[in-house]
Amino acid sequence: MKRELISSIKQKELQLSKLREHIDKSDVCSDLYNKVLIEKAILTKQLEDLQNRSLVSRIKHLLPRQEKLICDYFRGR
């Protein structure tokens, strides 16, 4: 999954570099450039979320989970 996202991001960057030359020439190219830019941003966010989730899940397994009991709420009173 991670490799697929990285390769898709690289493809979007290549498309953007080719479209960048033609932005001023037509409205269609400008719209296509904006569309590819948004798609690249979405893929980048998905990759970032994938990396963050793995880090968070590793940390959660290391830390002991403390469950609260009803009596814990009444101890301080």
C-alpha positions in Angstrom: 0.0 0.0 0.0 2.8 2.4 1.0 4.7 1.7 -2.2 1.6 2.2 -4.4 1.0 5.6 -2.8 4.6 6.7 -3.3 4.5 5.6 -6.9 1.2 7.4 -7.5 2.6 10.6 -5.9 5.6 10.4 -8.2 3.3 10.0 -11.2 1.3 13.0 -10.1 4.5 15.1 -9.8 5.5 14.1 -13.3 2.1 15.1 -14.6 2.3 18.4 -12.8 5.7 19.2 -14.3 4.4 18.5 -17.8 1.2 20.5 -17.3 3.0 23.5 -15.6 4.3 24.6 -19.0 0.8 24.8 -20.5 -1.2 26.4 -17.7 -1.4 29.8 -19.3 -2.2 28.5 -22.8 -5.7 27.0 -22.1 -8.3 26.8 -19.5 -8.5 23.0 -19.9 -4.9 22.6 -19.0 -5.3 24.9 -16.0 -8.3 22.9 -14.7 -6.4 19.6 -15.3 -3.4 21.0 -13.4 -5.6 22.0 -10.4 -7.3 18.5 -10.5 -4.0 16.7 -10.5 -2.7 19.0 -7.7 -5.6 18.1 -5.5 -5.2 14.4 -6.2 -1.5 14.6 -5.3 -2.5 16.4 -2.0 -5.0 13.7 -1.2 -2.4 10.9 -1.8 0.2 12.7 0.3 -2.3 13.0 3.1 -3.1 9.3 2.9 0.6 8.4 3.0 1.1 10.7 6.0 -1.9 9.1 7.8 -0.6 5.6 7.0 2.7 6.4 8.6 1.2 8.1 11.6 -1.2 5.2 12.3 1.6 2.7 12.4 3.6 4.9 14.9 0.6 5.4 17.1 -0.3 1.8 17.1 3.2 0.8 18.1 3.2 3.3 21.0 -0.3 2.1 22.2 1.0 -1.5 22.5 4.0 -0.5 24.6 2.1 1.6 27.1 0.0 -0.3 29.7 -3.7 0.5 29.6 -5.1 1.7 32.8 -8.8 1.0 33.1 -10.9 3.3 35.3 -13.3 1.7 37.7 -16.3 3.4 39.2 -14.7 3.4 42.7 -11.7 5.5 41.2 -14.1 8.4 40.8 -15.1 8.4 44.4 -11.7 8.0 46.0 -10.8 11.6 46.1 -14.0 12.7 47.9 
